Amino acid sequence: MADPRYRQIANELLSEIAGGMYQPTGKLPSETQLVKRFDVSRPTAARALRELQDQGLIERRAGSGTFVRHKPAQRSEDQQVIGMLVPELGATEILEVICGDLARLARLHDYAMLWGDPREAQDRDNAVLGAVSQISPAAEDPIEASRQLCEPFIHRDVHGVFFAPFEHHVNSHRLNLLITDRFRQAGIAVILLDRDVHPFPMRSEFDLVGIDNFAAGYMAASHLLKLNAMNLAFVTPPQFAPTVSRRIAGVREAVLGNSGIHGGLQVIHVDPGDTKEVAKLIAIFASQVKGSGSAKRRPVRSTAKDRKVANVDCIDAIICSNDQVAATLMQTLAAAGIEVPRDVRLVGFDDVKYARQLTVPLTTIRQPCRDIAAVAFRAMLDSIEKVAAPARQYSLPVQLIVRESCGAYL
């Protein structure tokens, strides 16, 4: 399911604006020109322009047309600075896309960007002011680690920081709280990306921009239930973010609410890269298909040893916490002779680029990365302008992308 047409047009225009296509005049195509170029109705073209106008990126000038909105030129030392602290940026493609769009939006709004990792600043546009250091190997203590991460932002007197909390650090929860507390005491606005600093269902005092993870989990499970999957498993690494807990809650709600299905849900905490632990999971499937020689699975009761990982007799489908987990699990299952989707249906989260390029293209939940960036930047501007409002949580809708791995085309 693709984005609405008006949003596709707005996204393409945004990319062209960020790339400088409409310089030096800054004038955009008229509604009539957009209608002809994209073969859409005039209301659709108008809505695409209104989308960019609502983000503060363009302005309508009566009798002249639509133009890129520019702030008066400022000297670099006088520019307002916002920070980007995404310590686990390389762990997910989704955050890379969101951060890239945030950097472009910063440039369009004439803000300098201070990145929290030298690697993050590579190949970015000229809105990037510089980068601060990573956590040193000696900074194993969360207090010292938080000081190292926050001090450069505080010293530079940034107006606000986009922060994607730690997820895989051994002291993630405490470290995230220390970081946000340092920023709060320094009077620096914080906009959380993707996840909160507190475990589900608690909420922090900071604005949070991400997807509706509960609805996303419900959507993924409902799709599998409609395909007659009765026993679902949710696979996630042992360390996971609050977003995953919300996804699990959504999956569980879909299973419990489907009164016509006499099945269940098992949550399996396993590192898909740990072959020894994954082998226990594989044993369940191996016992189901061993010697069958056909496309139809034969459910068999799992052993007591297997149930230490998953207390199930038969797993029809697996929902993974993200596409990376799903891709790794798919590869491991294939090596053991377990075929997706013949022997088990598989669904991921995020819709990263390689999801469609896997041996079996992955059914997944697509995150609206460009929309997340736009909403997050608007939230940052509100915070910088001291717009009085309680902590807000922006939960953007997602899309189910159906491909072969869920077995919908069997």
Solvent accessible surface area in square Angstrom, and as a share of the most:
residue,aa,sasa,rsa
1,M,165,0.74
2,A,65,0.50
3,D,40,0.21
4,P,56,0.35
5,R,104,0.38
6,Y,19,0.07
7,R,54,0.20
8,Q,61,0.27
9,I,0,0.00
10,A,2,0.02
11,N,30,0.16
12,E,76,0.34
13,L,0,0.00
14,L,8,0.04
15,S,52,0.33
16,E,19,0.09
17,I,5,0.03
18,A,8,0.06
19,G,67,0.64
20,G,30,0.28
21,M,120,0.53
22,Y,28,0.11
23,Q,87,0.39
24,P,128,0.81
25,T,103,0.60
26,G,1,0.01
27,K,98,0.41
28,L,5,0.03
29,P,24,0.15
30,S,55,0.35
31,E,32,0.15
32,T,81,0.47
33,Q,106,0.47
34,L,0,0.00
35,V,42,0.24
36,K,176,0.75
37,R,110,0.40
38,F,20,0.08
39,D,130,0.67
40,V,24,0.14
41,S,61,0.39
42,R,132,0.48
43,P,99,0.62
44,T,32,0.19
45,A,0,0.00
46,A,21,0.16
47,R,115,0.42
48,A,0,0.00
49,L,1,0.01
50,R,120,0.44
51,E,39,0.17
52,L,1,0.01
53,Q,72,0.32
54,D,103,0.54
55,Q,33,0.15
56,G,10,0.09
57,L,4,0.02
58,I,3,0.02
59,E,59,0.26
60,R,100,0.36
61,R,110,0.40
62,A,109,0.84
63,G,93,0.90
64,S,56,0.36
65,G,31,0.30
66,T,11,0.06
67,F,23,0.10
68,V,5,0.03
69,R,112,0.41
70,H,111,0.49
71,K,83,0.35
72,P,113,0.71
73,A,104,0.81
74,Q,95,0.42
75,R,159,0.58
76,S,68,0.44
77,E,115,0.52
78,D,72,0.37
79,Q,39,0.17
80,Q,64,0.28
81,V,2,0.01
82,I,0,0.00
83,G,0,0.00
84,M,0,0.00
85,L,0,0.00
86,V,0,0.00
87,P,29,0.18
88,E,29,0.13
89,L,18,0.09
90,G,69,0.66
91,A,49,0.38
92,T,37,0.21
93,E,43,0.19
94,I,10,0.05
95,L,3,0.01
96,E,74,0.33
97,V,56,0.32
98,I,2,0.01
99,C,0,0.00
100,G,8,0.07
101,D,3,0.01
102,L,0,0.00
103,A,2,0.02
104,R,80,0.29
105,L,4,0.02
106,A,0,0.00
107,R,72,0.26
108,L,21,0.11
109,H,10,0.05
110,D,34,0.17
111,Y,10,0.04
112,A,4,0.03
113,M,0,0.00
114,L,13,0.06
115,W,0,0.00
116,G,4,0.04
117,D,6,0.03
118,P,64,0.40
119,R,145,0.53
120,E,3,0.01
121,A,24,0.18
122,Q,119,0.53
123,D,152,0.79
124,R,75,0.27
125,D,42,0.22
126,N,135,0.69
127,A,7,0.06
128,V,32,0.18
129,L,66,0.33
130,G,26,0.25
131,A,43,0.33
132,V,13,0.08
133,S,74,0.48
134,Q,85,0.38
135,I,47,0.24
136,S,41,0.26
137,P,128,0.80
138,A,95,0.74
139,A,3,0.02
140,E,136,0.61
141,D,69,0.36
142,P,10,0.07
143,I,81,0.41
144,E,56,0.25
145,A,1,0.00
146,S,0,0.00
147,R,87,0.32
148,Q,40,0.18
149,L,4,0.02
150,C,0,0.00
151,E,88,0.39
152,P,39,0.24
153,F,0,0.00
154,I,65,0.33
155,H,162,0.72
156,R,79,0.29
157,D,109,0.56
158,V,4,0.02
159,H,74,0.33
160,G,0,0.00
161,V,0,0.00
162,F,0,0.00
163,F,0,0.00
164,A,1,0.01
165,P,1,0.00
166,F,15,0.06
167,E,31,0.14
168,H,84,0.38
169,H,45,0.20
170,V,120,0.69
171,N,54,0.28
172,S,20,0.13
173,H,88,0.39
174,R,122,0.45
175,L,0,0.00
176,N,6,0.03
177,L,61,0.30
178,L,44,0.22
179,I,0,0.00
180,T,3,0.02
181,D,47,0.24
182,R,72,0.26
183,F,0,0.00
184,R,114,0.41
185,Q,133,0.59
186,A,46,0.35
187,G,57,0.55
188,I,11,0.06
189,A,22,0.17
190,V,8,0.05
191,I,0,0.00
192,L,0,0.00
193,L,0,0.00
194,D,19,0.10
195,R,11,0.04
196,D,7,0.04
197,V,4,0.03
198,H,37,0.17
199,P,66,0.42
200,F,68,0.28
201,P,101,0.63
202,M,110,0.49
203,R,72,0.26
204,S,14,0.09
205,E,109,0.49
206,F,23,0.09
207,D,14,0.08
208,L,11,0.05
209,V,0,0.00
210,G,5,0.04
211,I,6,0.03
212,D,51,0.26
213,N,8,0.04
214,F,83,0.35
215,A,42,0.33
216,A,0,0.00
217,G,0,0.00
218,Y,95,0.36
219,M,64,0.29
220,A,0,0.00
221,A,0,0.00
222,S,24,0.15
223,H,27,0.12
224,L,0,0.00
225,L,8,0.04
226,K,165,0.70
227,L,39,0.19
228,N,120,0.62
229,A,1,0.01
230,M,82,0.37
231,N,44,0.23
232,L,1,0.01
233,A,0,0.00
234,F,0,0.00
235,V,0,0.00
236,T,0,0.00
237,P,27,0.17
238,P,84,0.53
239,Q,81,0.36
240,F,66,0.28
241,A,4,0.03
242,P,25,0.15
243,T,9,0.05
244,V,6,0.04
245,S,29,0.19
246,R,45,0.17
247,R,11,0.04
248,I,15,0.08
249,A,21,0.17
250,G,0,0.00
251,V,0,0.00
252,R,105,0.38
253,E,83,0.37
254,A,4,0.03
255,V,17,0.10
256,L,131,0.65
257,G,58,0.56
258,N,48,0.24
259,S,100,0.65
260,G,62,0.60
261,I,43,0.22
262,H,158,0.71
263,G,37,0.36
264,G,23,0.22
265,L,28,0.14
266,Q,55,0.25
267,V,40,0.23
268,I,1,0.00
269,H,94,0.42
270,V,4,0.02
271,D,65,0.34
272,P,14,0.09
273,G,55,0.53
274,D,56,0.29
275,T,101,0.59
276,K,153,0.65
277,E,62,0.28
278,V,0,0.00
279,A,51,0.39
280,K,59,0.25
281,L,0,0.00
282,I,21,0.11
283,A,37,0.28
284,I,1,0.01
285,F,1,0.00
286,A,34,0.27
287,S,45,0.29
288,Q,3,0.01
289,V,17,0.10
290,K,166,0.70
291,G,73,0.71
292,S,26,0.17
293,G,82,0.79
294,S,55,0.36
295,A,72,0.56
296,K,160,0.68
297,R,47,0.17
298,R,139,0.51
299,P,94,0.59
300,V,71,0.41
301,R,162,0.59
302,S,7,0.04
303,T,82,0.48
304,A,79,0.61
305,K,139,0.59
306,D,13,0.07
307,R,76,0.28
308,K,170,0.72
309,V,28,0.16
310,A,3,0.02
311,N,95,0.49
312,V,12,0.07
313,D,60,0.31
314,C,12,0.07
315,I,0,0.00
316,D,21,0.11
317,A,0,0.00
318,I,0,0.00
319,I,0,0.00
320,C,0,0.00
321,S,2,0.01
322,N,42,0.22
323,D,1,0.00
324,Q,106,0.47
325,V,6,0.04
326,A,0,0.00
327,A,19,0.14
328,T,39,0.23
329,L,1,0.00
330,M,15,0.07
331,Q,134,0.60
332,T,26,0.15
333,L,0,0.00
334,A,65,0.50
335,A,93,0.72
336,A,46,0.36
337,G,45,0.44
338,I,2,0.01
339,E,88,0.40
340,V,11,0.06
341,P,22,0.14
342,R,74,0.27
343,D,2,0.01
344,V,1,0.01
345,R,49,0.18
346,L,0,0.00
347,V,0,0.00
348,G,0,0.00
349,F,0,0.00
350,D,12,0.06
351,D,19,0.10
352,V,9,0.05
353,K,146,0.62
354,Y,79,0.30
355,A,0,0.00
356,R,132,0.48
357,Q,138,0.61
358,L,40,0.20
359,T,138,0.80
360,V,30,0.17
361,P,33,0.21
362,L,0,0.00
363,T,0,0.00
364,T,0,0.00
365,I,0,0.00
366,R,61,0.22
367,Q,11,0.05
368,P,24,0.15
369,C,17,0.10
370,R,59,0.22
371,D,21,0.11
372,I,2,0.01
373,A,0,0.00
374,A,12,0.09
375,V,42,0.24
376,A,0,0.00
377,F,5,0.02
378,R,83,0.30
379,A,1,0.00
380,M,0,0.00
381,L,12,0.06
382,D,24,0.13
383,S,27,0.18
384,I,24,0.12
385,E,112,0.50
386,K,156,0.66
387,V,74,0.42
388,A,104,0.80
389,A,52,0.40
390,P,113,0.71
391,A,49,0.38
392,R,67,0.24
393,Q,74,0.33
394,Y,57,0.22
395,S,51,0.33
396,L,20,0.10
397,P,104,0.65
398,V,14,0.08
399,Q,25,0.11
400,L,31,0.15
401,I,13,0.07
402,V,50,0.29
403,R,27,0.10
404,E,78,0.35
405,S,0,0.00
406,C,0,0.00
407,G,5,0.05
408,A,35,0.27
409,Y,144,0.55
410,L,146,0.73
